[in-house]
Amino acid sequence: MSKRRTFLFHAGAGTLSVLWLLPIALVLLTSIRSFEDVAANGLGSFPQSFTLAPFGEAWNAGGESRAMLNSLIVTLPTVFFALGLSAAAAFALSRYEIPFRRTILLVMLGGNLLPPQILLVPVSKLAELLGIYDTLTALVIVQVGFGLGFYTFVLQGFMRTIPGEIQQAAVIDGAGPVRIFLSVILPLTRPALAALGALAFTWTFNDLLWAITVLRTETVMPVTPALLGLQGQYVSTWNVIAAGSVIAAIPTVAVFLRFQKHFISGLAIGAVK
Amino acid sequence: MTALATPVRAGTNAAPARAKKRKGLPPVLLAFVLVPLLVEGFWVLWPALQGFYLSLTSWDGVSAPEWTGFGNYAEMFGDPTFRTAALNTLIWLVLFGGLSAVGGLGLAMFLQRERRGVGFYRAALFTPVVFSLVATSLIWQGLYQPDGLINKLLGALGLESWQHAWLADSNTALYAVLVPALWRQLGYVMVLYLAGLKGIDPALYEAAKLDGVTRWQQFRYVTWPQLRGVNSVILSVIVIDSLRSFDVVWAMTKGGPYHSSELLSTYMYATAFQSLRLGYASALAVVIFVLAFGVIVTYLVRAFKEDTV
C-alpha cells in the first residue's frame, strides 16, 4: 500500500516536473538548431542539426553583448546603492529612537507598494527635467528609489532581532554609530543582505517597465528590453530568438545557483509570521 | 557592566537608544534616515502626487498641462478599450490570482513532506521564477506558433480542429498569455506556502491523528486556520502582482489583437508613451491605484501591527 503510494507520488511529481521543464528544454533545443532545420521541420520538431551559430548571431549582430553590458552597468550599482542606503536607514530606524520612526518606515514601504503605473509619466518627465532621460544613470536612480522601501522594511525587521547587548559592548568600547553600523550590525545582517541582494539582482536585471520608461535609444537598453528588440529584428528566426533568451537568462540563473538557499528564503520573506 | 546592561534588558528592541535619547541623536544617524527617505521621496512619493494631479489634466507632454477636472474619468465611461482593459484586468485578477493561489497551495501540500527526490521536484517547479517575464514570453511564443509544439501535440492527439494561431485570435489571446504568467507564478506561490506549512507545529497534526480525523478535516481544522497569516500575505502579493502585470502581455501581444488581451497596465503604458496622452494615462494609473488601494492599506496595517509588538 505504502509502496504504491510512493510510486504514485513520484509518478505524479515526476510528470509535473517534466511538464514544467519542457518549455525550457525546448528553448535550449531550438537555440542549437540551424535556421534551415527550423524552417523545414517546424519549431515543434526534434533538432536535426547542431550549431552554436544562433548564439553568435544574437550576441554580435543582435546586439546582446552591448545589452548585457548595459544590464550589468545598471544592476550592480542598483543593488549596491539600494542595499547600502536601505541598510543605513534600517540601522537607524531599528536601533535608535528616531522620532516618527514607525511613520517613516510605513511611508517608505507604502511607496514601494504603489502601482508603478502611477509613477511612470511623472518619473520620465522628472528625468527629462534633470537632463538624465535616456541615460543608465536615470534607470539606476529610479530602481534604487523604488526598491528602497521594501528593502528597508525587511532589513529593519531583521536588525531588530539582534540583541542589544552586542551593540552595548561596542558602545562601551567607544564606537560611534558609524563604527557600530559597519563593524557590528552589518556583518550580523549578512544572511538578510544576501537574500535581498539575490532578489534585487534578479528583479533589476529582469526589469522591463522602468527601462522602457526612462530609456529610448536602442544602444542604452539593458538585456530584457533588448530581447524584445531582438524579437522584432529576427521575426520568425526562432533559433536566434531562443539563443537570445538563453543568454539573457544566464546571469540570473548563475546568481540563483550561487545563492540558492538565500534566494528562496528571500522569496519567502514576509510569508511566515 | 551589569549596571550598564540592565536598561538594555528592560527595553526590548531598540534598547541602546534609551541612553542616547537624552543626549540627542548623533547627526550621522539622521543622515542615515534622511538620505534614503529623500531619494524615495523625490523619485517615488513626489511623482506619485504629481500622477494624481496629472490625472485631472489634459497633457501632451510638451505644452503646459491643461486643467480638465474629472474630464479624463468621464471619458473612460465612453471608452470601449478602457472597458475591455478593465474587464480583462478583473479576469486576470480572478484567474491568474485564483489559480496561482489554489495551485500554489496544492503544489506546496503535495511536495510538503521531506523525502527522496522532493528537492528536485520543487526546484523544477520553481525554476521559471528565475527567468525574466520577457524571456518567458519568448519561450511560450515559440510554443504557440502555428508550427510550434502545442499545435504539433494537438495534431498527434488527433485534435487537428483545435490547432490554432493562439496569440493571433482575439478569443484566445488573453488566455494564451495567462498560461506563461501562471507557469512562472505557481512556483513562487508554492515557495511562500511551503514556508508557511513549515511553520505549523507538527504536534497539532499528532493531536488531530489521535482524534482520528479524516484528511479533509485535518486540512480544514488544522492546516487552513494555521495558514491564515500566510494567506493574507499571498493575497496581497497576488493582487498587487496582477495589477502590475505588464511584461508578459507587452512582450507577447502588446495588448492585441484588437485590444483583446489589453490590461489596464498595458493600456496605460500605450496611452502614455505611444499616444502621448499623458493626462488620460495618469487617470488610468489612478484607477489601477484605486483597485490596489485596499490591499496596500491592509498590508501596511499588518506591517504596522507587527511593528508595535
Interface residues (C-beta under 8 A of the other chain):
Chain A: H10 G12 A13 G14 L16 S17 V18 W20 L21 P23 I24 L26 V27 T30 G42 L43 G44 S45 L85 S86 A88 A89 F91 A92 L93 S94 R95 Y96 E97 I98 R101 R102 I104 L105 L106 V107 M108 L109 G110 G111 N112 L113 L114 P115 P116 Q117 I118 L119 L120 V121 P122 V123 S124 K125 L126 I141 V142 V144 G145 F146 L148 G149 T152 F153 G157 R160 G164 E165 Q167 Q168 V171 I172 G176 P177 V178 F181 T202 F205 N206 D207 L208 L209 I212 T213 V223 T224 P225 L227 L228 Q231 W238 I241 A242 G244 S245 A248 A249 T252 V253 F256 I264 L267 A268 G270 A271 V272 K273
Chain B: L4 A5 V8 R9 G11 N13 A14 A15 P16 A17 R18 K20 K21 L25 P26 V28 L29 L30 F32 V33 V35 P36 L37 V39 E40 F42 W43 V44 L45 W46 P47 A48 Q50 G51 F52 L54 G61 L107 F110 L111 G117 V118 F120 Y121 A124 L125 F126 T127 P128 V129 V130 F131 S132 L133 V134 A135 L138 I139 W140 Q141 G142 L143 Q145 D147 G148 L149 I150 N151 K152 L153 W183 G187 Y188 V191 L192 Y193 L194 A195 G196 K198 G199 G229 V230 V233 I234 I240 L243 R244 F246 D247 W250 A251 L264 S265 M268 Y269 A272 F273 L278 A281 S282 L284 A285 V286 I288 F289 A292 V295 I296 Y299 L300 A303 F304 E306 D307 T308
